[in-house]
Amino acid sequence: MTFSNVNALDLLGKQVSFNYSLGDMTFANEGKVTSLVVNLSGCPEILIDNSCDFYALSDITDFQVAQ
């Protein structure tokens, strides 16, 4: 699934899984989307299970929404 197919607001409360790259390392993440930030730059970011890190949707790969 790509983000052109997803409205960021529709992700709130959904269980998701994805990979996030930071430099040369890739981290697998999963959890419930609890917060959404829409920046003036137009790049939304999500917070998973009230963790400390927001993830820019443009930097996420292998994104899945649990059905």
Backbone as a printed PyTorch tensor [residue, N CA C, xyz], in Angstrom:
tensor([[[ 0.8520, -1.1750,  0.0000],
         [ 0.0000,  0.0000,  0.0000],
         [ 0.8910,  1.2280,  0.0000]],

        [[ 0.5370,  2.2010, -0.7940],
         [ 1.2830,  3.4550, -0.8160],
         [ 0.4370,  4.5480, -0.1940]],

        [[ 1.0730,  5.6290,  0.1960],
         [ 0.3520,  6.6830,  0.8740],
         [-0.4940,  7.5330, -0.0430]],

        [[-0.2870,  7.4090, -1.3370],
         [-1.1810,  8.1130, -2.2460],
         [-2.5790,  7.5010, -2.1770]],

        [[-2.6740,  6.2580, -1.6810],
         [-3.9630,  5.5700, -1.5570],
         [-4.5970,  5.7520, -0.1830]],

        [[-3.9030,  6.4120,  0.7260],
         [-4.3540,  6.4760,  2.1130],
         [-4.5480,  7.9250,  2.5340]],

        [[-5.6850,  8.2200,  3.1490],
         [-5.8980,  9.5060,  3.7940],
         [-5.3020,  9.3850,  5.1950]],

        [[-4.3650, 10.2400,  5.5440],
         [-3.6600, 10.1400,  6.8210],
         [-4.6220, 10.1150,  8.0090]],

        [[-5.7070, 10.8670,  7.9630],
         [-6.6720, 10.8720,  9.0670],
         [-7.3260,  9.5140,  9.2600]],

        [[-7.4540,  8.7480,  8.2010],
         [-8.0520,  7.4190,  8.2980],
         [-7.1810,  6.4430,  9.0830]],

        [[-5.9180,  6.7860,  9.3160],
         [-5.0140,  5.8960, 10.0450],
         [-5.2080,  5.9480, 11.5540]],

        [[-5.8040,  7.0190, 12.0670],
         [-5.9800,  7.1440, 13.5160],
         [-6.7790,  5.9680, 14.0680]],

        [[-6.2240,  5.3370, 15.0950],
         [-6.8790,  4.2080, 15.7390],
         [-6.6720,  2.8790, 15.0510]],

        [[-5.9850,  2.8640, 13.9110],
         [-5.7610,  1.6260, 13.1630],
         [-4.4810,  0.9410, 13.6330]],

        [[-4.4930, -0.3800, 13.5780],
         [-3.3040, -1.1860, 13.8500],
         [-2.4980, -1.2520, 12.5610]],

        [[-1.2190, -0.8540, 12.6150],
         [-0.3840, -0.8020, 11.4180],
         [ 0.9620, -1.4700, 11.6760]],

        [[ 1.6300, -1.8260, 10.5870],
         [ 3.0120, -2.2870, 10.6590],
         [ 3.7610, -1.6790,  9.4790]],

        [[ 5.0520, -1.4190,  9.6730],
         [ 5.8520, -0.7870,  8.6300],
         [ 7.3310, -0.8800,  8.9820]],

        [[ 8.1630, -0.5780,  8.0080],
         [ 9.6090, -0.4560,  8.2090],
         [ 9.9740,  1.0170,  8.1170]],

        [[10.9310,  1.4200,  8.9500],
         [11.3970,  2.8000,  8.9770],
         [12.9130,  2.7910,  8.9100]],

        [[13.4790,  3.5200,  7.9790],
         [14.9350,  3.5570,  7.8070],
         [15.5110,  4.7950,  8.4720]],

        [[16.6070,  4.5710,  9.1750],
         [17.3520,  5.6520,  9.8050],
         [18.8190,  5.4300,  9.4420]],

        [[19.2920,  6.1800,  8.4700],
         [20.6330,  5.9560,  7.9620],
         [20.6980,  4.6230,  7.2410]],

        [[21.6470,  3.7780,  7.6460],
         [21.8140,  2.4620,  7.0370],
         [20.9910,  1.3820,  7.7330]],

        [[20.2950,  1.7270,  8.7990],
         [19.5540,  0.7320,  9.5680],
         [18.0600,  0.8280,  9.2730]],

        [[17.4000, -0.3300,  9.2600],
         [15.9550, -0.3880,  9.0580],
         [15.3240, -1.0390, 10.2770]],

        [[14.2560, -0.4320, 10.7760],
         [13.5760, -0.9270, 11.9690],
         [12.1470, -1.3100, 11.6280]],

        [[11.7160, -2.4750, 12.0950],
         [10.3250, -2.9040, 11.9320],
         [ 9.5200, -2.3230, 13.0870]],

        [[ 8.3510, -1.7910, 12.7830],
         [ 7.4820, -1.1980, 13.7960],
         [ 6.0660, -1.6990, 13.6050]],

        [[ 5.3280, -1.8000, 14.6920],
         [ 3.9060, -2.1100, 14.6080],
         [ 3.2100, -1.5680, 15.8400]],

        [[ 1.9440, -1.2740, 15.6930],
         [ 1.1500, -0.7690, 16.7900],
         [-0.0260,  0.0370, 16.2950]],

        [[-0.7300,  0.6410, 17.2330],
         [-1.8980,  1.4490, 16.9180],
         [-1.4830,  2.8960, 16.7190]],

        [[-1.9950,  3.5300, 15.6640],
         [-1.7220,  4.9380, 15.4090],
         [-2.5340,  5.7560, 16.4120]],

        [[-1.8240,  6.4670, 17.3060],
         [-2.4930,  7.2250, 18.3570],
         [-2.4710,  8.7310, 18.1340]],

        [[-1.5580,  9.2060, 17.2780],
         [-1.4850, 10.6410, 16.9940],
         [-1.0610, 10.8580, 15.5530]],

        [[-1.4660, 12.0040, 15.0380],
         [-1.1280, 12.3910, 13.6710],
         [-0.7660, 13.8670, 13.6820]],

        [[ 0.3460, 14.1960, 13.0350],
         [ 0.7700, 15.5910, 12.8930],
         [ 0.8290, 15.8890, 11.4040]],

        [[ 0.2020, 16.9830, 11.0100],
         [ 0.2870, 17.4360,  9.6210],
         [ 1.0730, 18.7430,  9.6410]],

        [[ 2.2820, 18.6990,  9.1010],
         [ 3.1670, 19.8550,  9.0910],
         [ 2.8100, 20.8090,  7.9600]],

        [[ 3.2530, 22.0460,  8.0820],
         [ 3.0440, 23.0130,  7.0100],
         [ 3.6980, 22.5690,  5.7090]],

        [[ 4.7300, 21.7360,  5.8220],
         [ 5.3900, 21.2250,  4.6200],
         [ 4.5060, 20.2170,  3.8830]],

        [[ 3.4420, 19.7720,  4.5350],
         [ 2.5230, 18.8290,  3.9020],
         [ 2.8950, 17.3770,  4.1080]],

        [[ 3.9090, 17.1000,  4.9240],
         [ 4.3450, 15.7270,  5.1850],
         [ 3.8010, 15.2590,  6.5290]],

        [[ 2.7280, 14.4460,  6.5260],
         [ 2.1700, 13.9780,  7.7920],
         [ 3.1090, 12.9970,  8.5040]],

        [[ 3.0090, 12.9880,  9.8240],
         [ 3.7760, 12.0720, 10.6580],
         [ 2.8170, 11.3770, 11.6070]],

        [[ 3.1170, 10.1050, 11.9400],
         [ 2.2680,  9.3500, 12.8540],
         [ 3.0550,  8.9530, 14.0940]],

        [[ 2.3200,  8.7640, 15.1830],
         [ 2.8620,  8.2730, 16.4450],
         [ 2.2090,  6.9320, 16.7140]],

        [[ 2.9920,  5.9390, 17.0980],
         [ 2.5010,  4.5980, 17.3400],
         [ 2.4580,  4.3310, 18.8370]],

        [[ 1.2890,  3.9350, 19.3560],
         [ 1.1200,  3.5370, 20.7690],
         [ 1.7600,  4.5120, 21.7540]],

        [[ 1.6190,  5.7940, 21.5090],
         [ 2.1340,  6.8380, 22.4020],
         [ 3.6240,  6.6930, 22.6860]],

        [[ 4.3870,  6.2090, 21.6960],
         [ 5.8410,  6.1280, 21.8470],
         [ 6.4150,  7.5420, 21.7970]],

        [[ 7.7060,  7.6570, 21.7640],
         [ 8.3500,  8.9780, 21.7500],
         [ 8.6650,  9.4720, 20.3560]],

        [[ 8.5440,  8.6050, 19.3620],
         [ 8.9940,  8.9480, 18.0170],
         [ 7.8370,  9.0760, 17.0430]],

        [[ 7.8320, 10.1820, 16.3110],
         [ 6.9050, 10.3380, 15.1860],
         [ 7.6000,  9.8310, 13.9310]],

        [[ 6.8390,  9.2260, 13.0210],
         [ 7.3760,  8.6750, 11.7830],
         [ 6.7570,  9.4060, 10.5960]],

        [[ 7.6020, 10.0100,  9.7680],
         [ 7.1220, 10.6900,  8.5680],
         [ 6.6180,  9.6440,  7.5840]],

        [[ 5.4020,  9.8130,  7.1000],
         [ 4.8300,  8.8410,  6.1730],
         [ 5.6740,  8.7040,  4.9070]],

        [[ 6.3760,  9.7500,  4.5290],
         [ 7.2140,  9.6890,  3.3230],
         [ 8.4510,  8.8170,  3.5160]],

        [[ 8.8200,  8.5160,  4.7710],
         [10.0090,  7.7060,  5.0610],
         [ 9.6820,  6.2590,  5.3950]],

        [[ 8.4010,  5.9020,  5.3740],
         [ 7.9610,  4.5640,  5.7550],
         [ 7.9000,  3.6680,  4.5190]],

        [[ 8.3210,  2.3880,  4.6960],
         [ 8.2020,  1.3980,  3.6260],
         [ 7.4550,  0.1760,  4.1520]],

        [[ 7.0030, -0.6640,  3.2480],
         [ 6.3080, -1.9240,  3.5930],
         [ 5.1430, -1.6770,  4.5590]],

        [[ 4.3660, -0.6530,  4.2920],
         [ 3.2700, -0.2540,  5.1620],
         [ 2.0700, -1.1870,  5.0040]],

        [[ 1.5210, -1.6190,  6.1350],
         [ 0.3290, -2.4870,  6.1420],
         [-0.6450, -1.9920,  7.1990]],

        [[-1.9210, -1.9960,  6.8700],
         [-2.9800, -1.7190,  7.8440],
         [-3.6750, -3.0290,  8.1250]],

        [[-3.7770, -3.3980,  9.4140],
         [-4.4540, -4.6500,  9.7810],
         [-5.9370, -4.5250,  9.4490]],

        [[-6.4840, -5.5660,  8.8900],
         [-7.8980, -5.5580,  8.5120],
         [-8.7710, -5.9980,  9.6230]]])
